[in-house]
């Protein structure tokens, strides 16, 4: 049983890599990549499309369904490998992995938005044209997050775009730090449950 679980863990790791590769290649025109791209798409699209069915994972500016798909594979991988190495799994370990997996997805999103906002803030500081398509894309992706964070901190007061970005970066980094501590403590407590 242990060998079978380790094998399943290896298969899910490989499939996770293929899904990640497919997600990255969606930013490139698939027609020019030929048969290997078609094989990759046919192997991964049914799984990735299953997560696209959920409207809460999609916003007008960003599709979070690939993140959910990868998080689910990571959780399955952790379960297979845990059973493979320890021969058993408890409810506490499963709950610990669920919490850690959920936090991995959330922290990925937080880091993603932090990077986007930092890049945009740097571009403004060095005077790059804000009308270029890449800057408009970054603005469109980050705008909902900036709005919610600044609404929380400044209520109805107007602040400069740069100050709002700085506040958002600080809030996202603080959330990453505090959330990481809470999740580590909670995961450790859950893993120690005897059942």
Phi and psi in degrees as a GROMACS rama.xvg file:
@    title "Ramachandran Plot"
@    xaxis  label "Phi"
@    yaxis  label "Psi"
@TYPE xy
-61.6191  -40.8811  UNK-2
-66.6969  -40.7209  UNK-3
-61.9762  -41.1543  UNK-4
-67.3687  -39.788  UNK-5
-64.3188  -38.7073  UNK-6
-63.7542  -44.2076  UNK-7
-61.6075  -37.7232  UNK-8
-61.9549  -41.204  UNK-9
-66.1136  -40.2072  UNK-10
-64.7695  -43.6614  UNK-11
-66.7533  -33.6545  UNK-12
-62.9422  -44.8997  UNK-13
-63.7396  -44.1151  UNK-14
-66.0509  -36.2502  UNK-15
-61.95  -41.9182  UNK-16
-62.7169  -43.4664  UNK-17
-62.8164  -41.4443  UNK-18
-64.0756  -41.8052  UNK-19
-62.5611  -43.6705  UNK-20
-61.1698  -43.3194  UNK-21
-62.2246  -41.6932  UNK-22
-63.0207  -44.3528  UNK-23
-65.3015  -36.0852  UNK-24
-74.5726  -12.3557  UNK-25
-67.2646  -15.0967  UNK-26
-83.5749  -6.62717  UNK-27
-115.183  146.317  UNK-28
-61.7362  116.583  UNK-29
-69.3214  -23.4173  UNK-30
-63.898  -29.5245  UNK-31
-86.8018  -3.02427  UNK-32
-95.4801  -10.9851  UNK-33
75.5859  -156.169  UNK-34
-62.2611  -43.5406  UNK-35
-57.0631  -38.3787  UNK-36
-65.0834  -41.7631  UNK-37
-63.3215  -40.559  UNK-38
-64.2728  -43.6017  UNK-39
-61.0459  -45.1773  UNK-40
-63.3064  -42.3181  UNK-41
-68.1128  -27.5562  UNK-42
-81.2672  -29.443  UNK-43
-109.955  -28.3967  UNK-44
-59.5358  -40.7506  UNK-45
-57.7513  -42.1055  UNK-46
-67.1259  -48.7284  UNK-47
-64.7494  -37.6505  UNK-48
-66.8573  -28.2686  UNK-49
-59.766  -38.2546  UNK-50
-76.5746  -22.9365  UNK-51
-71.5701  -12.3526  UNK-52
-68.2842  -21.663  UNK-53
-89.2932  111.662  UNK-54
-64.0732  -25.9199  UNK-55
-69.2882  -17.1321  UNK-56
-87.1137  -3.82523  UNK-57
-123.02  133.413  UNK-58
-118.646  168.318  UNK-59
-60.3888  -26.2161  UNK-60
-105.747  -16.7655  UNK-61
-151.521  142.71  UNK-62
-107.385  111.235  UNK-63
-90.0467  -1.25053  UNK-64
-61.6528  -36.8664  UNK-65
-63.4242  -33.3491  UNK-66
-65.941  -43.5887  UNK-67
-63.1216  -40.2053  UNK-68
-62.9798  -44.1273  UNK-69
-68.5648  -37.4394  UNK-70
-63.416  -40.8319  UNK-71
-63.675  -42.9632  UNK-72
-63.7691  -38.851  UNK-73
-63.6704  -40.7676  UNK-74
-63.6894  -47.3147  UNK-75
-59.4908  -41.8516  UNK-76
-60.6929  -44.594  UNK-77
-62.3209  -40.6685  UNK-78
-64.6693  -47.7475  UNK-79
-59.6677  -46.0675  UNK-80
-68.784  -36.3646  UNK-81
-63.7664  -46.1244  UNK-82
-64.9026  -38.9412  UNK-83
-62.5513  -36.5966  UNK-84
-91.7196  -32.6123  UNK-85
-105.479  -10.4792  UNK-86
78.9018  -7.70725  UNK-87
-154.643  168.307  UNK-88
-146.552  138.093  UNK-89
-105.677  165.151  UNK-90
-60.2775  -37.6292  UNK-91
-62.0518  -41.0615  UNK-92
-66.7368  -41.3658  UNK-93
-61.8823  -45.0283  UNK-94
-62.7076  -40.3838  UNK-95
-61.171  -42.4958  UNK-96
-68.64  -36.1708  UNK-97
-62.9191  -45.1064  UNK-98
-63.2998  -45.5135  UNK-99
-64.5998  -40.3143  UNK-100
-65.606  -42.874  UNK-101
-62.8336  -41.9425  UNK-102
-65.8131  -36.014  UNK-103
-59.308  -44.1109  UNK-104
-65.3438  -45.013  UNK-105
-64.4005  -44.2616  UNK-106
-67.0575  -33.3119  UNK-107
-60.3995  -45.4074  UNK-108
-63.7832  -42.8948  UNK-109
-62.4053  -43.9466  UNK-110
-65.1755  -41.553  UNK-111
-57.4238  -50.2342  UNK-112
-68.3041  -35.0408  UNK-113
-61.6693  -45.5657  UNK-114
-62.2502  -44.7685  UNK-115
-60.245  -45.0716  UNK-116
-69.1525  -39.2409  UNK-117
-62.9375  -45.7801  UNK-118
-60.1823  -43.4429  UNK-119
-66.6102  -39.5294  UNK-120
-65.0073  -41.4397  UNK-121
-63.3533  -41.8342  UNK-122
-62.2864  -37.4422  UNK-123
-69.2539  -38.3121  UNK-124
-65.9206  -33.5372  UNK-125
-95.4783  4.98409  UNK-126
79.1687  30.1499  UNK-127
-72.6157  148.421  UNK-128
-60.2587  127.116  UNK-129
-88.4803  -0.149433  UNK-130
-93.9598  -7.12199  UNK-131
-64.3154  147.025  UNK-132
-56.5008  -37.7219  UNK-133
-63.8458  -38.2022  UNK-134
-72.8555  -36.6471  UNK-135
-64.9843  -38.1891  UNK-136
-62.6047  -47.2066  UNK-137
-62.1439  -39.2402  UNK-138
-63.698  -42.7613  UNK-139
-64.9881  -37.1675  UNK-140
-70.7074  -41.6896  UNK-141
-86.3934  -18.7706  UNK-142
-54.2267  -47.6607  UNK-143
-61.6123  -37.8672  UNK-144
-68.734  -45.2328  UNK-145
-59.1855  -43.0361  UNK-146
-61.3407  -48.5132  UNK-147
-65.7087  -42.7768  UNK-148
-66.4534  -45.9484  UNK-149
-69.2439  -32.8122  UNK-150
-63.4374  -39.0137  UNK-151
-65.0396  -45.4402  UNK-152
-83.4774  -36.205  UNK-153
-110.702  -0.891378  UNK-154
53.4262  -117.609  UNK-155
-101.275  8.78355  UNK-156
-78.5836  140.96  UNK-157
-83.2581  135.359  UNK-158
-131.444  160.24  UNK-159
-68.0374  156.761  UNK-160
-59.6533  -42.8486  UNK-161
-64.8514  -41.5053  UNK-162
-66.0282  -40.5479  UNK-163
-61.2094  -39.5813  UNK-164
-66.5603  -42.9156  UNK-165
-61.6965  -42.1714  UNK-166
-62.947  -42.6239  UNK-167
-63.7202  -42.7048  UNK-168
-60.9819  -46.4157  UNK-169
-61.6464  -42.0299  UNK-170
-66.1895  -41.8649  UNK-171
-65.9581  -42.6564  UNK-172
-66.2212  -39.881  UNK-173
-63.917  -39.6491  UNK-174
-64.0849  -41.0772  UNK-175
-61.6852  -45.9004  UNK-176
-65.6628  -52.4353  UNK-177
-66.4744  -43.1811  UNK-178
-62.1006  -39.7979  UNK-179
-61.2164  -41.8415  UNK-180
-65.0339  -48.3144  UNK-181
-60.9758  -44.5136  UNK-182
-65.9879  -40.1863  UNK-183
-61.6356  -44.418  UNK-184
-64.5168  -47.588  UNK-185
-63.6506  -42.8705  UNK-186
-62.9466  -40.9294  UNK-187
-63.6723  -42.8839  UNK-188
-65.1551  -42.7163  UNK-189
-65.8098  -40.1297  UNK-190
-63.6963  -24.9816  UNK-191
-85.5229  -4.53421  UNK-192
-60.3432  137.094  UNK-193
-76.9806  -10.0166  UNK-194
